Amino acid sequence: MCICVPEGCDFTKSVESEFAFALCASSHSQSNNTKSLLPQMPATVYTVVSAVIFIIIFIVGLLGNTLVIYVVVRYTKMKTVTNLYILNLALADELYILCIPFQCTQNVLSYWPYGEFLCKMYMTADIMSQFTSTFCLTVMSIDRYLAVVHPMKSAKWRKPHVAKILNALMWAVSFLIALPVTIFSNIQERFNSCNITWPEPYHLWSNAFILFTAIFGFFGPVVVICLCYLLLVIRVRSAGARAGLTKLRKSERKVTRMVVVIVLVFVLCWLPFFTINLVNLVYTIPENDFAATMYFIQVILTYVNSCANPILYGFLSNNFKQSFQKALCVARANELYAPDQQGLTSNLNRSKIGQVPASPARTKINNGPVQNIQVRNQ
């Protein structure tokens, strides 16, 4: 998430684009009269450790979200309303993960080597992905409330084509929100780093942007999400004795649980980031090793969230689990399918040798295993 930093690179005012504090510290450490903000460890060790962590997150996140995108696009049974929102969330997570190489390179080199155009694109993609993720989780929570509490009334709105339109609107709104970042992002001459340079009055723009992103990019949506699940729980408990609602609750339980867990992980991973930046508005956090370590951890958590979602899908959704297995183990599935086909073929051959005519009922019985096999492999 892009949060601006003063051009003087004051560590206490907030984080630039997640990892700016480390870059500022690296640049300032070249001066004899400036205290380094990084934890007290050799620069080489720090660079290697941070690079390894980012590489692991990048590989896991890229492969996991690519797999989610593939199975939702590839398999027809995965194109449900909830899964289309998950597809949009995976696209946002993928975009956020793709920002890691640029961030990691700037961290290792202590300067931005890609030019001003890519700087603007990087900062824009960073904030667009974060806002789209938040909007997506909010819409998913509202969708869960409608699916469980108002299944009949919301049926005409809970359609795949409506989900696609909402997904497009999320990206459009995120782009509009990111426009100020696109306009004011550039390569700052003092540190040769990609950052946001707000116009005067600087502090007014900076503080307003921090408050805006915190309220509309995190705390506001979290309030809406909590309200949805609170109303859902109240409604289910008050009408739990009804047979229809009980059956519906059973059919929707796993999907709702998956969405709740995804939301909780999102809140836990992003809460430290937005909390620290709001605290920086009213209280100057001391520049010490502990503060630098906390900033590093909260930056890593934001990236961990994007690579954790595919893992959660696999554990919490049988459909995603089976689709993942099918996408990754196609050869094995074919091997399991072959013996059944061979057995069926040999049975049919024996029937032909015995010249036993197949009645309609027997044909259905013989075709049963084939149909079951085909269902398992769809």
URLINJO-V934242 format. One record per pair of residues at least 12 apart in sequence whose C-alpha atoms are under 7 Angstrom apart, sorted by the first residue. I is the first residue (numbers start at 1). J is the second residue. D is the distance in whole Angstrom. If there is no record, write none. Layout:
I,J,D / I,J,D
//
This chain:
1,17,6 / 1,18,6 / 1,126,6 / 1,127,5 / 1,130,6 / 2,16,6 / 2,17,4 / 2,18,6 / 2,123,7 / 2,126,7 / 2,127,6 / 3,15,5 / 3,16,5 / 3,17,6 / 3,210,7 / 4,16,4 / 4,195,7 / 4,196,5 / 4,206,6 / 9,24,6 / 11,287,7 / 12,280,6 / 12,284,6 / 12,285,5 / 12,287,7 / 13,280,5 / 13,281,7 / 14,277,5 / 14,280,6 / 16,195,6 / 18,299,5 / 19,299,7 / 22,38,6 / 23,107,6 / 23,110,6 / 25,37,5 / 25,38,6 / 26,110,6 / 27,110,7 / 27,191,7 / 37,287,6 / 37,288,6 / 37,289,7 / 37,292,6 / 38,289,6 / 38,292,6 / 39,289,5 / 39,292,6 / 39,293,6 / 40,289,7 / 47,108,6 / 51,104,6 / 54,100,7 / 54,104,7 / 57,304,7 / 57,307,7 / 58,97,6 / 58,100,7 / 60,307,6 / 61,97,6 / 61,306,6 / 61,307,4 / 62,94,6 / 62,97,7 / 64,307,7 / 64,310,5 / 65,90,5 / 65,94,6 / 65,310,6 / 68,87,7 / 68,90,7 / 68,310,7 / 69,87,6 / 69,90,7 / 71,323,6 / 71,324,7 / 72,87,7 / 80,160,7 / 81,158,7 / 81,159,6 / 81,160,5 / 81,163,6 / 82,140,7 / 84,163,7 / 85,136,6 / 85,140,7 / 85,163,7 / 85,167,7 / 88,167,6 / 89,133,5 / 89,136,6 / 92,129,5 / 92,132,6 / 92,133,6 / 93,129,7 / 93,306,5 / 95,125,7 / 95,129,6 / 96,126,6 / 96,129,6 / 97,303,7 / 97,306,7 / 99,122,7 / 99,126,7 / 111,191,7 / 111,192,5 / 111,193,5 / 112,192,6 / 112,193,5 / 112,194,6 / 116,186,6 / 116,187,6 / 119,185,7 / 119,186,6 / 119,194,6 / 120,182,5 / 120,185,6 / 120,186,7 / 123,181,7 / 123,182,7 / 124,178,6 / 124,181,6 / 124,182,6 / 127,178,6 / 128,174,5 / 128,175,6 / 128,178,6 / 131,174,6 / 131,217,6 / 132,170,6 / 132,171,6 / 132,174,6 / 134,217,6 / 134,218,7 / 134,221,7 / 135,170,6 / 137,263,7 / 138,221,6 / 138,225,6 / 141,225,6 / 141,228,6 / 142,228,6 / 144,256,6 / 145,228,6 / 145,229,7 / 145,232,6 / 148,248,7 / 148,249,7 / 148,252,7 / 149,232,6 / 149,235,7 / 181,196,7 / 184,196,6 / 184,197,6 / 184,198,6 / 185,197,6 / 214,274,6 / 258,316,6 / 258,317,7 / 262,309,7 / 265,305,7 / 266,305,6 / 269,301,5 / 269,302,6 / 269,305,6 / 270,302,6 / 272,298,6 / 273,298,6
//
